[in-house]
């Protein structure tokens, strides 16, 4: 299964899921209680590239125990979104595979291994 954070992650994530012939889950920002009547899993993320903390989530029924989940996004800079996504996936009892992104902008190399992150381009190549 592919997990794509709103907004550009939803686009590249959905395309990746289609190419892999697997399911897709959109992880929404500001996933508050009023989103809909379904049960949601939610987590507050650490500071992002704009130093904001946001609530992320998705409908609980979309990720099941035993699923293998890959997060796909356009750009990874601080790893904050990936860390919260990993927590959400683990809250569902699913297995975190890692992060695939277009641009790897991580300044902390330990996160590249911890999450793990694989990018098509390193930010230094731009």
N, C-alpha and C positions, 0 to 999 in steps of 0.2 A: 504494500500500500504506500502511496505517496501523500505526504502532508505538505500543503503549501500555504504559507502565511499570506494574508491579505496585504497588499494588492498584487504586486508583481510576482510574488511567490505563487499566487493562485494561477496566474497565466502560465509561467514556466513549469509549475508543478502539474497542472492539468495536461499540458503537452507531454511531459515526461511520463505520466501515468498512462496516457493513451498509447505512447510508443512502447511501453513495457507491458501493456495489456493487463494493468492492475487497477485497483480502486484508487480514488482520489478523495481526500478530505481537505476542506478549506478551514484553516485556523484563523479565526476572526479576532481582531483587536476590539477592545471595549466590549467584550462578551459578558455583558451584565445580565442580571436576572430577568430583565424585560425583553430579551431577545426573542424568545418564543416559549411555548409551553413544554417543550421537550426538556429532559434532564441533560444538563451540560456539564462537562468537566471544565474547570477554570483554574487558572493560576495567574498570579501577578509576576510580571517579569522584572528583572533588574534594569538598571539604567541602560537605555538604548543609545544610539549614536547622537541623539538630541538630548540626552540626559533625562529622559522621561521614563516613568514606570507605567506600564499599561497592563490591563487584564486581557489575557488571551484565552480562547477556548473553542470547543466544537461540541456538537451533539454526541453524547456518550455512546449511543448505539452504533456510531460509525467506526469505532475502533474497538476490537474485541481482544480478549486475552488470547495470546498466541499469535496475533498478527505481527508481521515484521514491517516496520515503518521507516521510510526514508524521507527526510525533510528536503525539499527543493526550494531554493530561493535565488533571486538575482544577485544579491550581494550580501556577504557576511563581513561585518566589521568588528563588533564587540563580542559576538557570540551570545548576547543576551536573549535574543529570540530563539536561538537554537537550544539554549539551556532550558527555557520555559517549555519549549516543544517537547524536549526529551522528558521532562517531568510529567507533562500531560500524558504522553505515550506510556510511561511507566505506571502512572496512576490507573490506567486502563488494563494493566497486566500484559501489555504488548511489548515486543522487543524492539528497541531502538537500533537502527542500522547505522545512522549517521546523517551527514548533511552533504548534499551536492549543490554547488552554486556556480553561477557564471563567473563572478569576481570574488576572489578570496582576498579580503582586506584586513585579515586578522594581524594585529601587531604582536599578540602573545602566541608564540609558536606552540606552547603547551596545549592551548585550546584546540589547535589543529589535530592533535593526537587524542585529546580527551573526548572530543565530541563524536567521532572524528569528522573532519571537514575535507572535502575534495573540491577544488575549483578548476574551471576551465582556464582562467587567467588569474595571475597574481596582480594585485593592484599596482605593483612596481612596473609591470609591463605596459601600463596605460600611459 
